[in-house]
């Protein structure tokens, strides 16, 4: 039976980034993912914010043009609010390319990545895997990077995501240079209850999507997406066949219990998604840095107390404001309230608040482990 130090379940950005960091520090790492190709089953638009691109290596050739303009629309689509930054705030990535880049980086560091392999469960220190010619694997530790509805979280007795949006989008090719890169956001609870609809392009493809609370989506997600896409603002004429994406988005904030002596959670599995904006790429990368530090020290020293550093409760304290705004956002259930909300953004105070959310330097905090012998909680600079 093969034995590895760490089994990473899920070959998304969080899983592959964590795997690379662990392998670089000398651990034996195996990554498994039930998808046969990293280009399938993509569940994110791939919007990277400025701070992520400043701090992490995302190859420029995989990124679309910089986006400085955001336009916020009420349900009527009349008198939208346009906000413009003096910096490139967003860039949309070619996510299959980003995943493949992360996979190659993990493999260069020494990690094994196996696709088409399904995680079936954990019995003591043996992980059951299903796939062609797969045998069980003995593991010292498991990292759950298996999405918002994590099987690993349940197997380890850790917290699971309870508050979820469901999102879907159409990705269609467009002619290069179809217009000024703009992020169009439509606040309309008839289409996207509890969240919004969006249109943004990566220079080669337009992404037209919606997300919201599924229980409030009358008519179903696919029908509402098609309805929105029919006259979505800023949509360029497609030049070819469209691709569809979709999946759950955790918006309840980072989970409290993220680690135990047998494993821990990263990415969507950990709830590492902004409760307000539903952005998860920046949080997944930053939390993976802390996760790697904790795993390395725990496996090296065998000291359970180091796992206290991976404390979701402490991180949640830094997001009380965003969690409160998420509850307000979820309460926008009628077109009249949505119209009033966008009208408030036309005021000086409203525009300033919107700019702070959309263009501010705040993000998921950088989190790092303290030196041995000090407080076992993490150190984090102010956001």
N, C-alpha and C positions, 0 to 999 in steps of 0.2 A: 504494500500500500504506500502510495506517495505521501510524504509528509512535508508540509510547508509551515512557515512561521505565521503567515497571514493569508487568509482567503478574503478577497474583495469580491463581493457579489454586486455586479452592475458595472458596465463599461461606459458610463456616461462621463461627463467632465469631472464630477466629484470623485468617482471611483478611480478613474485613470490618473488624476492628479495625485490622489492619496497614494496609489500604488507606486507611482514614480518616486515620490518622496521617501517612502519606506524602503524601496529597493536601493535607492542611492545611499541609504544608511546601513546597507549590508543585510537586510532581512530577505528571506526567501518568500516571494509574493506570487500568488496565483490569482488572476482576475478571470471571472467567468461571467458570461452574459448569454441569455437565451436567444438573442438576436443572432442571425447568421451573418449580418452585415451591419456595420455602424451607420450606414446610410439609411437604414430602415428604422421605423418606430421612433422617429424624432418627435419630441414633444415640446420643443421650445422654438420661439421665433428666432432666437439667437441675437438678441439686442445686448450689446456690451456698452456699459457706461464708461465715461471718461476715466474715472478713477481706476477701474479694473484694467484698462488698457495702459495706464501709466505704471501700474504695479506688477502686471503679469505679462508673460511672453505669449502674445497671440500674433502669429505672423500676419504682416500687413497685407499680403496678397490674398488672404482669406477673408478680408474685411471689405465691406462696401464703403461708399463715400461717407464722410463725416456729416452728421445731421445737427444743425444748429436751430432749426425752426420747429416749434411745436404749436399745433393749432388745436384748440379745445372747442368742441361743438356741443350745443344743447340738442335735445331731441328734434327740434324744429329745423336744425342746421342753419338757422339765421343768426347773424351777428356773432360769429365765433370769436374766440379770444386767441390772438396770435402772440406768442412769446418767442423772442429771438435772443440767443446767447452770442457772446463774442468769441466763443470757443466751440470746437466740435464736441458735442455732448454725448452723442450716440453713434455707434456704427453697427450695422447688421452683418453677422458672420455667416459664411458658408459652413454650417454646422457639420455636415459630413466630413468636410476637410479639417475642421477643428478637432473632431473626434479622432480622425486618423492621425493627425499631428500628435495628439496626446497619447495615442496608442504607441506610436513609434518611439516617443520619448520614454514611456514606461518600459518598453521592451529594451531600449538601449541601456536603461539603468539596471536591467537584469530581471524585470518582472516577466512572468509568463501571462499571455492573454489568450484565452480560449473562447471563441464565439460558438454559438449553437449549443451551448451547455447550460442546462437549467439547474438551478439550486433547488433541491428537494427538501432540505431540512438538516438539522444538526442534532446528533445523538451523542451526548458527552463531548468528545473531542473529534468526532468523525462527521464530516460533511457528506451528505448523500447528493450525488450529482447525476443528472440524466442527460444523455446525448450519445452520439455514436462512440462505442467502445469506451465509455466512461466508467471509471471505477471510483469508489469512495476515496476521500482524501482526509488524512489526519491533519488537523490544524491546531495551532496554538491559540489563534485569535481570529475573529471574523469581523470584517468591516461591512456594514450594510449600506450599500450605495444603490439600492434597488428601488428607488422611487417613492412616491408619496404614499403608496399602500404597501409598505415594506413587509415582506415575509420574514426577513431577518429580525426586524423589531419584535414581531410576535414570538418567534422562536426563542429570543433572548429575554423575553419578559420586559422589554423596554417600552417606552411610551410610543403611541402611534398617532398619526394625524387624524383629527376629527373634523376640522373645519377645512373644507375643500371647495374650490371653484372648479369648474370644468371648462376647458377652453378648446377651441378648434380654429384652424385657419386654412385658407387657400393660398398656396404658393404658386405663382404663375410667372413665366418668363416675360420680360418686357424689353423694349429696345433701349439700348444704352443711352444715357443722357436724356431721359424722358421728361425731366424737369428738375427744379431745385429740390434736393433731398429734404423731405419734410415728414415729420411724425404727426399724423392726423389721428386724433382721439375723439371718439363720440360717446358722450354720456347719455345713454338712453336705456332706461330700465325695461322697456318693452323688448329690446334686443339682447341686452347684456345686464340682467339684474344683479346688482351688487358689484359690478365692475364696468367695463367699457368695450367698445369696438375700436379697432385700430387699422390703419393703413400705413405701411412704411416699406421702403425698398432698399435692397442691398446693392444697387447699381445694375444688377442683372435680373432680379426677381422682385416682384411685388408681394408683400405679405398682407393679406386681408383677413382679419380675425376678430373673434369675439370671445369673451369669457364671462362667466357669471355663476350664480348658484343654480344648480341643475333643477332643484325642486320648484324654482320660480320660472323656469323656461317653458313657456306655453308653446306647444307645437314641436318641441324638440330642438336639440342643438344644431343638427344639420340644416333643418328648415330655416331656423333663424339666421344661421350664417349665410345661406344662399340669399335670403331676403336682404340682409345687410349689404352683401357684396354687390347686389344688383345696382345700387346707386351710391356706393361708398365714396366719400369725398377723397379726392386725390388719387383715385385708382387710374392707372395708366392702361392703355389698350394692350391686352395680352398678345404675345407673339407665338404661343405654343400651348401645349397641354399643361393642365394644372396638376399639382400634387396637393393632397390633403394631409394635415397633421392634427393631432389633438391629444388631450390627456388631462388628468387631474392636476390641480395646482394647490398646494397647501398654503393657507393664509392665516392659520391660527398662531403664527409665531413659532420660534424655535421651541422644540419640545423640552420638557424639564429633565426627564431621565433618559440620558443619551448613551450611557456606558455602564457596563458591568464587567466582571472578570473574564467573561468569555467573548466580549465584543463591544463595538460601538457603532453609531450611525453617523453618516455624513450626507450632505446634499439635501434633496427633497425628503429623503427618509428621516432626516433630523428636523424637518420643518425649516431648513435654512433658506427661507424665502422672505422677501420684504412683505410684511402684512399689508402695507398700503399699496405699493406699486406692483406686487406679485413678481418682481424681478428676482431671479435665483442664481444667475451666473456668478455675480460678484460674491454673494454669501457662500456659495458652495466652494469656491476657491479659497477664501479666507478661513473658513472653518476647517477645511482639509489640512491647512498648515498646522493648526493646533492639534487636530486629530493625529497627525503623523508624529508630532512631538510626544504626545501622550503614549501612543502605542510603543514607540521605540523605548521610552524610559520604562514603561511597565514591563515589557518583555525582557528588558535587560536586567532590571533590578527585582522584579517579582513583587513589587510593593503596591498593594491594592490602593493605598491612599493617593497615589498619583492620578487615579481615575477621577478623583474629586475635581481635578482641574478641568475636566470635561463636563462642566456643569451648566445645563441649559437654563436653570432657574436664574443664575447670575446674568446670563446673556439676555434673558427676557426683560430684566430690569432696565436695560438700555433701550428697549423698544416700547415702553409704556405709551408714549405719545402716538406712535404709529399704530399700535393695537387699538387705541381709542379712535383714531381716524378711520381705521378699518371698520369699526362698528358703525360709525356715522355713514361711511360709504355704503355699507350693507343696508342701511335704513333708507336709502334713496330708492323708493319703490314706485313712484309715479312720475310721469313726464313733467307735471307742474313743478314738483320739487326739484327735478333735474334742471329745468329751465331757470329756476330761482338760484340754484347752486352755481351755474355758469354765469348768471348775471352778477353774482357776488364776486366772481373772479374778474369782472371788468373794472372793479374799483381798485384804487391804489393799493389798499391793504390786501385785497384778494390777489392781485397780480404778484405782489411781493411774496405772498405765501406760496402761490403756484410756482414761482421761480425758485423758491427755496427747495421745494419738493423735487422739481424737475431738473434743476441745474446746480443744486447745492453740492458741497463737497462731502456732506455726510453720507455714510454708507455703512455696511456691516462693519463692525469694528475689527481692526487688526487684533488678533488674540494670540498670545504666545505664553509658553510655559515658563514659570519662574525657575531660577536656578535651584539645584538640589539643596535641601536644607532650609529653604524658605517656605513661605506660605504656599500651599499646594494649589491654590486657586490661580487663575490666569491673570496676567497683566495686560491691560488694554488701554491705549490712549483714548482720550475723549473723542467722540465722533465729530 
